[in-house]
Amino acid sequence: MKNLNSKSLAILLFCVVQTSFGANDINKAASAGLFSTVSDISKVSTSSDGTAISSESLVIDTKNDTLTADGGVKFQYQGLKLQAFGFKRDRESNIVTATGDVRIQMGDYPNQARIDSNKTLLSLDSSTLKYYDSISYMEVGTVTGAQAPNDRIYFGGEVGEYNEEAFTLKNAWFTTDFSILETGDYKKGGYYLGAKKLKIIPDNKAEFQDIDLFINDYKVGWFPWYAVNIRQGSKVPLFPVWGDSTDYGFHISSGINYGDNDSKYFKGGIAPKFADKLGLLVGRFENWYDLGNYGQGLVTADDLLVVKKDSSVDDRWDLAANHEYKDDSGYLKLGLQSTTVNKISALEDHRDDLERSGFYDPTSPNYGGEERNDGETINFITLDSEFEDIGERNDITLYSKVKMLAGGEDAYRQLVDDRMDDASFGSQLDNKLYTDLGFTKDNEDYMISAYYDYLKDLDPGSTSKADDDQSRRENFGFAFNLKETKIDFAYDHERGDKLRKLRSWERSPDLEDITRLQGGSINYVPWSVYEYDKDDSDKIRLHLGEYDLGSSGATYKVKFDSLQSEKELNLDNDPFRETAQSNNPDFNKRDQQYNKEENIIYNKNRDDKVATEFFYDQYRLELTLGHSKQEVWDREGIYNYNELEENDAYNIYINESDFVQIELEDKRLHLGYLGEMGLRYNLRYDDYTDGYDSYSGDNSGGDSSLRHQVDFNHKLTLLDNTNNHFRNLDFKLNNEFNYFGQLYSYDNGSRNGDSTYNGQVRLKNKDSIHEFKDKVTLDLGNTTTVYSTGYKQSNDGFDRDVKRGDLFTNNIDFLVNDEKKLNLYYDLDKRFTRGELTPAGYAFDDEYNDLTSNKFGGSYYINESYRFYYSHEKIDYTLMESQNIPTTDPNYNYGAHEKISESTYGLEIKDELDLYNLTYTHASDDREDNNMDTLNIKNDVIGASYLNGGEVEHFYRATYGIYKYGPSQNLKDYSADQVSFKYEYRDKRFTDEELRSYAAAEYNKGKLEITPAEISRVKQILNERNDNQLDFSLNSIMLEEMNRPEYKKYFTLSLMAKVHREAYDQSNDFFGSLKEFEGDVYGSYKRFGLGYKYREEANFNSSYDRDITKQEHEFRLRAGIGKPSQGWNIKLSYKTEIDNDDEYGIYLGKETGYYEWSVGYTKDYDRTTKSYDDRLALQFTLLTFPENPLLGIGYKDKDGSMTPKLWLGSGVEVDELNN
């Protein structure tokens, strides 16, 4: 609207008349008294600034300065659209009159405004538009949340004026009653406001002075002043609102807006708030800013407590700042938020539960060591950015992904705990804090890069994702490369831990307590457990260029490399194995651990070396000097011990040496028809300077070892008829063979002690190796067969006659037209041991096979749509009992044998957008210790899923798991059957109008400017709205439906039941044997949304009597019955727990055109006073402003004391029971 000024009419009259026809010709026609008529003009003129004029038939009278058309003249300038039957300019007053009915339209859907007037004047001197007896509307649905037909405000007046800032109407009227669209007369509607003066500032406010309220054209009241906030996104009340709530007591708030559309830095509002329980607050503050080329943002504050009623009142606030920037090089999105605990209802509820358990009571055995402080803050930062090709040389790339806490980690962890505690078996919730920053500057002269990668996972192992394999990580590094001189440097620092996935025989629905055993505080069933508590490394690489070696044609380069690494094995127990030990005291201590098979529990290495490499053609020579130190904590052969200490649970071996190394390589040796060969030989000599072992103590060296390594590679084409142009069939046979050999020898030199034991210590965990690999590729017509096989034999580095391991691998792939049709594999891995090493030798004279892993399986692709797969793994574990040690010795190992088996069958079917999956897994684990059964596990899990894809999706998933444990009764009590089912319906269809509206907002364009590519991109965004979110979720689980994907229609149903098998065998009562049950349903369609969740947990005593320990109901319904403006609104919200601490709300409203009468009632249990707070109100709401009742009359009942209450601008809101 503000662009409707002299420039607009100048373009209209001057461009059309002077440019389109030529001034001289028009003046001649005018002097002759002639009219010029232009028929069927679609665009008379379009200027570079966006001005356009169109009409079916245009008549221009330059003598009288008029422009008319039978079908009306349409004029558009930027965001303004004006239509009239004609225009006439008075040259003396310089005023343009629009003749006939005039329509003025601003903005675009869904933020459109329109003025209809039968008389309009525009002063070209003052740039002021005046209109008379007008009827106007402005769409406010996106601001207020109103639905059609109540998404507009209507206004008019005897005299209206618009300049670049605002509409001003005298003797004005205002209504939200949409019946004016039918009658054309605001007085025939249900109500209207008559005002001496009405001022509407677009995207700001509507302000009334000297107001009369008329209902059915009868005056019923008077107000001196009233204001309505119509600024999009604003929550500042411009007229006083008051109400009552549990935390605030009586509260009242009112504020002002400041700034206008031209305000770059200060555009917003502020509303002070007084609460009789708390004090003085900033109820709402908001400020939009526009930094031009540096982006835009918003700063807000909600309920910022600035003056406390007394010192016992906790701090309270919710502060946020968001900044966005985007250009052709990339984007940046920055978010900051600081919120006190008392502003997060879910966290307050969780702390209430902790308080009841005695967590904050110093006299309670459950005391957590801290006082409750709900004024504690959670501060977090989110950042998402990526920029490419920036800088003067367009050679810089920057990226960032940040989701981090800047304070309040303990409070946020409590919120995560609460969410995870509510998660059922099979859930995959992930709560990570991370910082990932990167910088690269890469051009033709040099490259510089740096990165920082930090992770803190608050629920480690909570998903089955492959990358959910760490609970903490802090990596950083930097590098540079001078490309002309070939000087290269890099440093990488890594600190973290490592998780491994639980196998099917290890995972059970009864693993809730496992994270406590790993030092966590959350109850959930993980998908992974810790493998290494520490997995650290530091790497330095420095290459000092490449230089010519005289005129020989050879080159050389000097380089320095340093590698430090440190790994510490996690020694946590498997809770099922720990339970088994209580029934079989001969169950060895180490075998109760998750990572029992690993012999090395700590490994620390450092290698520093300087090398010179020489290159000539395909030949390479490398000469290296270095220093090495290795520290290993080894527990091979040790399975029982008193304490986790040296000489009891493990032995320590430290070896330190100076070394020299020579390496020769011929990368490509052509053998003619015999193929091509590559050869590498490495010789390393270690001169030991220091050392230590647990039995002998320190040593000063004097001994040495020699290592030989050979790498051989041979490629040969056996058959190839490619050059036979008369061939009937393509035929090609290739073979690639690889050999790797490694041998050690030891010289005791001048070192004292037994040379055999010294050599065994120096070469501990260093194997002599013979490894063979072969790959055969056969191409026959359009088929390809690839067979790969390998054999690796590992022997003791000191005594080559002692076997350490055998590995045999086989894999074959059959392809047709380069598409895989069949895959088969078979792997056999054997480990051998001689037990613990002591100065007297190994515990066993001969090695025995203590661990064997056998894997085979494959996949069969019937066609592109069908895939069947099968896998089988068998693990045999054998432990021989100790020899020559009494059974009373704490280090005596009892004989043990364990057999583990897992088979998985799967079928996958793809049919265009449909996907079928069927899987079945059987796993068993049977163990004996000292010839007595210790552990029997049999797990069977079958799962099926079906996705009926497309814009309307149906997804079904069902699983049934049987988990059996034995042989002891304690283990049998873990046995359970679990059944789960989930169904989702997703309607992702959007109309073209809806997609254009989304795209217009996304790309900051008009709807008519949106391209098909942008519509397609927005559709993709809507389908993936929930992916890769950086936001912190501070909502309760009950409100989770608010975070669901943005589908037009949505429905989900999930059920899960876990049955105690032993209790069921006793009673044959399914429901009486439930250990856990959960049902969750949610659906939304148009004006209807329904959510319900029920959860129950129970324990069983030795007689299998059922005792319910947890029971929760959560229910929420929001329904609009009937057409908008004519139906009923119903809201129900209910939550209860087993101790009858419940809260609920009921809202019943009847829509009658433009308004709604409703009754709101809430009942909220106050755990502080151990009583209920009741509120009841009869409320009146204008449906154009549906979020806030205009008026509420009712009562509040607290501690048995009933008090009448009056709400203005607020009321009883059942959707926020916890406020």
PyMOL commands that set and color helices and strands:
alter all, ss='L'
color gray80, all
select helices_A, chain A and resi 6-21+23-31+141-144+180-183+186-188+292-294+341-343+345-356+409-421+514-517+575-581+590-592+672-674+755-762+969-972+992-1003+1007-1009+1012-1023+1037-1043+1061-1067+1071-1073+1214-1216
alter helices_A, ss='H'
color red, helices_A
select strands_A, chain A and resi 36-39+45-46+52-54+57-61+66-77+80-90+95-99+102-108+111-117+119-123+128-139+152-162+167-175+191-201+205-215+218-229+241-245+249-253+256-258+267-275+279-290+296-308+318-327+330-340+377-390+396-407+432-442+446-457+472-482+487-496+498-501+528-548+555-569+600-616+619-634+651-670+676-693+697-699+704-720+731-747+767-780+783-796+803-816+819-833+837-838+841-842+848-861+866-879+896-911+914-929+932-948+952-966+976-987+1049-1060+1074-1085+1088-1100+1106-1121+1128-1136+1142-1152+1155-1166+1171-1182+1191-1198+1201-1208
alter strands_A, ss='S'
color yellow, strands_A
deselect
rebuild
show_as cartoon
